[in-house]
């Protein structure tokens, strides 16, 4: 990778896809070993990998890979601490500046679409009230029902969805109002000389954010293959000790009242004791496994739907095809090594 010619423009590869689509394996193929494309560092765009102690259920990269390929925004919060989209954008900006200063390529890697989209476009200074959006949501609630709106929120902002019950219409509509307002505030400025867009924001929203040059690559697999991979990952997580991991977190005092334990792979283990109304761990391991796999498949479908709202995606599905990988490598090198 040649050195960036204009120091105020930072090249960034964004590599995303649904759960179990092979994002980490692809990054390892591209940036590790003697045939590595270039020096790179990963910025995790995963809303659950930020939490310490949640390793198996979030499919964190193992320590050996993290030594070979540095990762950022992993293990930076305790399970009872909040982490939101604004935190991600701010910390990812800082990481991109640092990584670029080391003449390495920042790679945003993950499946939390709302993080990725707001990193590309930025966040407004503050969510404002949007009466038109709110009224539209009320109409949708009446005609489509709570389940449809909650599924949309779960795709856009999983952590908020985990805190809002489907029957809480006020909070559900307000959360979606904010999400849709943020989406509408995004602007795209086609100002890149080599055909790839540089995204720009209004000054009040962008603040002092760097100027980025993005190549956005999405992983897309046939639905049946993706679901098979999700089911296999679920089996692997349980064989690697997911039950013990959840037990350890529970003994430390964590439960679904805390942000870190609301994610798929953790929430399914918990039930309320009918006598005390306190969280306890379910003993129905096979039932839990079925729920984790089912919820993961549903989440993957929502991820795919949301990813379609991100512009200028280069779709890639050749995980096991050397020719496709070579083509992707060439495209990344060409697109991101000539930033001006």
N, C-alpha and C positions, 0 to 999 in steps of 0.2 A: 504493500500500500504506500503510494507516494505521499509525501508530506502535504498537508493541506496548504494551498497557496494563499488563501485569504483567512487569517487567523480569527476573524470575527464570524466565520461560517463553520459550523461543526457538522461533519458528516455523521449520520446515525443510521444504522440498520435496525429496523423494527421487524422482529420475527415472532409471529403469533399464530395461534391455532387453538382448537378446542382441546379439552383435557384428553390425554393419552394419544395425541396425534403425532408425537415424536419430536417435539420442539428441542428438548435438551439433547437428544441423540444427534439431531441435525447440526446443532451448534457445535457439538464435539467433533463431528466429521469435518466441519468447515474450519475450525480454529484451533484444533489440537493436532499434535504429531508433526512429523517431518514435512508433510504436505499441507500444512496450515496455510490458509489463504492470506492471513496477516495476523499481527498481534491484535487481540481483541479482549474486551472485558464485558461481562454480562451485567445488566441491570434488570433484576427480576421484577416483572410486572405481574405478580401473583399476590392477590390480596391476603392469602393465608400463609405464604412462606415467610412473611415478615415476623411471624410469631415463634418465639423460642419454645422448644420442646415438641413442636408439631412437625415431625420429620417424615414419618412413614405415610401418614394420611395426606400430606401435601405433596408427596413425591419430590422432596427436596433433592437436589443433586448431591451425590455423596462427597465426602471430604476429599477423596483422591481427585475427583474432577475439579473441585473448587481450587485445589492447589495448582492444577494445570491451567485452568481457565478461571481467573478471578471473578467472583460474583459479588454483587452489591445488593442491598435492601433485602437481605436474608438474615433472620435471627436478630432483629433490631427492636422488637417489642415483646413484652410479656403478654400472656394470653388475656389478661384483664385490662390491657391498654388499648385505646382506640387508635386506629390508623385509617385515614380517609384519602380521598382522591387528591385533595390539596397537599397533603403530606407527601404523597407519591410524586406529584409534579415537581414540588420544591426540591426534594431529595434527588430525584432523577436528573433535574437540571444541574445540581451541584456535581453529581457523579459524572455526567457527560463532560463538563468542563475539566474535571480532574483527569479523566481518562484521555481526553483529547490532548491535554497538556503533556501526557506521557507518550504522545504519538501513537496511541492505540485507538482502535475503533470501538465506540460505544455501541453495544447491542442490547436493545430493549427486547426482552424475551419473556413471554408469558401468555396467559389466557384471559386476564381480566380486561375485557374490552373497554370498559368505561375508563380505566386508568390510561390505556393506550390512546384512546381517542382524545382524551383531555390533555395528554402530553403533547400530541400532535397540534391541537388547536389552542390549548391553554384554557384556563378557567376565567370566568368573569370575576370582577373584583368582589362581588357579593351577589348571592342569589336574590333576585328581586321578585316581588309579587307580579304574576302575569294573569290578570283576570280572564283573558280570552282562553288561555291554556287551561286554567282551572275550570271554566265552564264547559269546555270540551271534554275534560276528564270526567266531570260529573255526568255528562250525557253518556259517555262511554260506560261509566259504572252502571248506569241504569239499564243500558241496552246489552252490554257484553257481560257484565257481572264482575264480581271482585276477583275471581280466579284469573281472568285474563289480564287485568291491571296488575295484579301481584306478580304474575309471571314476567310481565314487562319490566317491573321494578327489579326483580331478581336478576334479570339479564343485565340491566344497566348498573345497578348498585347492590350487589349481593349482601353487603354488610347491613345496609339499611333495611333490606327486605327481611333479613334475619331478626331484626328488632321490631318489625311492624306486623301485627296480626292481620290476616286478610279481612277480618271484620271491622278493623279500625279504619273506617272510610276516610276520616279527616286526615290522619297521618299518611295514609296510602296516597291520597290525592296530592297532598303537599309535597311528598317525596318525589312523586312523578312530575309534578309541576316544576320542581327544581331541575330534575334531569332533562326534561324537554326544553326548559329555558336555556340551559347550558348548551344543549345541542344547537338551538337556533342562534346562539351567540357566536358560534364558530364561523370563521371566514377563511376563505382560501384565496391566496394571491398567487397567480401563476407568474413567477418571476425568476425561474431558474433557466439558465441559458442552454442546458443540455437536455431539456425535455422533462425533467423531474421537478415537481413543484416545491418551492419554499413556502411554508405556511407562515402567515403573518397574522397578528392580532391587533385589535385596537389598543392604543397605548395604555388606557386605563386598565385593560385586562392583562396585557403582556408584562407590564412592569419592566424589569431589567432582564427578562429572559434572553438567552442566547438566540442567535439566528441559526436554524438547523437546515440541513440538507438531508432529506429522508429518502431511503428506499424501504418500502413497506412490503414485506413478503408474508403471505398467508399460507398456512398448511391446510390442505383440504383433502380428505380421504372419502371414499365411498362410505355411505352410512353404515352398511352392514359390517365392513371392515373396521370402522371406527368403534362400533358397539362391541365387536369381538375383542378389540384391544382394551376397551374400558372394562369389560367383564374379566379379562385376564389380569389386568392391573389390580382390580379389586381382590381377586383370589391371591395375588402375590402380596398385597398389603397385609392381608390377614395371616398368611404364612410367615411373613417377616416380623410379626408381633404387634400389629395395630391394636389388638385388644389390650396388651400389656402397656402400650404407650398411653392409651386413654385412661387405663386404671391408674397409672402414675400421675397423670395430670389431675385426675379426680382427687387423689390422695393429697395433692398439693393445694386443694381447695378450689380448683377451677371447674366450671360447669357452664351450661348454655346461657347463663345470665351474663357471661363474659364474651367479648367479641371473638376471641380465638377459638372458642368451642362451639360456635354457631355454624361452622362450615361443614360441607359434606365430608363424611368420613369420621366425624366426631359427634355431631348432634344426634345421629341415629342411635348412639349407644345409651342415651339418657331417657329416662321416663320419670314422671312425678309419682312419688309415694302417695297412695290414696289416703293414708291416715295423717301424714305430716305435711303433705303438699311440698315436700322437699325433693330435690333431684337425687335419684339413685341410678345405678347402672343396671341396664337390662341384662338378663341371663340368656336371652334368646339370640345366641350368636348367629345361627343360620338366618334368622329373620333380619338381624342387623345387616348381615352381608347382602341379603337380597335388597334391602332398602338402599344401602350405599351404592350398589351397582345401578339400581333403577334411578336414583336421584342423580347419579353421575351422568347417565345417558341423557336424562332430561336437561341437565345443565349444559351438556355439550350441544344439544339442539338449540338451546337459547343462545349459546355463544355464537354458533354459526349464523343465526339470524342477525345478531347484533353486528358481527364482523362485516356483513354486507353493507352496513351504513358507513364504513370507513372508505374514503376515496383512494384511488390510485394504487390498488393492491396488485401485486404480482403474485398470482396463485401458483403454488408448487405442490405436487403430490407424488413425486418420484422418489420416495424414501429409500427404495432398494434398487434404484436404477442409476448406475455410474454415469451414464451419458447425461441424465437430467441433473445430477449433482454437479457435473462439470459445467453444464450450461448455467446453472444458478451461480456457481462460483465466479465464472467469467462475468456475468451480469453485475454481481455485487462489486467486483473489482473495478469494472469500467464505470459504473454509476457513482461510486463513492470515492474514487481516487482522484477525480478531476474536478473537485469542487472549486469554484472560482468566486 
